[in-house]
Amino acid sequence: MARNSHIGNNTLIDISALEYILLGDLLDLLEEADGDVGAWKWISEVLDTLLKTMPREFELQDEGGYMEEVLEEQPNWQAQVKNLYEERCELLVKLKELQTRMQAARPLKKIAGELRHDLRDWISCYIAHQRHERRLVQDAFNNDIGAAD
């Protein structure tokens, strides 16, 4: 059992690293994307990859329960954890919607500026969400340690 947990953890680390790289690539491509059809083709590929890897990442994060380690330390934080979980689900749905909009747009130039803006906003929201998750984990354990002083 411990071996499988270790394998799952390595997979989660690998997926998180890939996601980090893809988000950086996406930001770079959005800078080039003005009227460049080639850049939009790559943006589409990056979105496809994100939409394949993010559900697997979420599945691995949820093994044993989403943010279960936080709830073990701070059971009264259940509402915060629930809000983060719902936000994470909404972010995935929003990314799928952006991809669908991009694929349906013909010609893409008509919505390129708006789509570029919306994708940047999504990236900012997703990064803020990840920071909030990390901060909640840190606070849960810091509060526990701080109470012992």
N, C-alpha and C positions, 0 to 999 in steps of 0.2 A: 504494500500500500504506500509506504513512504517513497519508494522508487517512482511510482506513478505520479505522486504529488510533485516530486522534483522535476519530472518530465513536463508536467503541466505548467509548473512555474517557469521553466526555461522557455516553453512555448509562449507563455504570456509575455515574458521579457522580449522575446524575438518579435512578437506581433506588435508590442508597444514601440519597439525601436523602429520597425518598418513604418508604423503609423506616423511617428515623429518625422521620419524622412519624407514620407508622402505629403504631409502637411506643409513642410518646407518647400518641396518641389511644387506643390499646388500654388503657394504664394508666389514663387518665382515665375511660374507659368502665367499667372494672372497679370503680372507686370508686363509680360510680352504679348498678351492676348488681344490687344486692341482689334486689329482687323486680320490677325494672322490665323488662318484656317488651321495650319499645322499645330499651333499652340493649343487651339481648342480641341483638336484631336487628342493631344496628350492630356489635356485637362480631363477629357472624357475617360481616358484610360486610368488616370489617377483616381477619379471618382469611382470607377468600376472596382478597382482594387480596394479602395477604402470600404466600399459597401460589401465587399466579400470578407475582408479581414475584421472589421469592427464587430459584426455579430459574434464571431468566434472569440474575439477579445472579451466581449461582454459575458459570453457564456463561461469563459475561464474565470473571470472576475467574480461571477455569481456562484461558483462552486462553493457549497457550504452556506450560501446566503450572501446577498449583496451587502457589503460593508459589515459583515457579521462581527468582525473584530472590534469595530466601533461600538456596536450594540452590546457586545459582551462587557465592554468597559463602561459604557454610558447608556444603559437601557432607556433612559428618558429622552434620548436623542432620536427616537424612532421617527418622529415627524420630519426631522432634517434629512435623515437617510431616505425616507420615502420620497421627499421632494427631489433629492438628487437623482434617485432612481428614475422618477418620472421625467425629469429634465433630460437625462441621458437618452431615454426612449424617444422623447420629442426631437432631440438633436438628430438621431438616426433617421427618423421619419422626414425631417426637414431636408436632410442631405439627399434622400431619395427623391423628394419633390424637386429639388434643384436640378438633379440629374435628369429627371423626366422633362422638366421645362427646357433644359438645354437640348435634349434629344429631339423634342417636338418643334423647336424653333427653326423655321425656314423662312428666309435666311436668318442665320444666327446673328448677323450684324445688327438686326433690328433690336435685339435685347441684350447684346453683348455687354454694354456698359452697366446695365441694371443687374445682369447676372454676375458680372465680375464683382460688383459691389455686394450683392447678396452672398456670394461665396466667401468673400473676405469677412463679412459680418458673421457667417456661420463659423468660420475658423476661429474668430475672436471669442465667440460664445462657447465653442467646444474647449478651447484652451482655458477659458475662465472656469468652465465646469470641472475640468481636470484639476485645476488649482484648488477649487473648493473641496473636491474629494480628498486631495492630499492634506489640506489644512484641517479638515474634519478628523482625519485619522491622527494627525499630529496632536491636535487639541485633545482628543479623547485620551491619548496616552500621557500627554503632558499634564492634564488635569488629574489623572490618576497618580502620577508621580508627585505632583505638587501637593496633593492632599496628604501625603505621607511626611512631608517636611515639618 
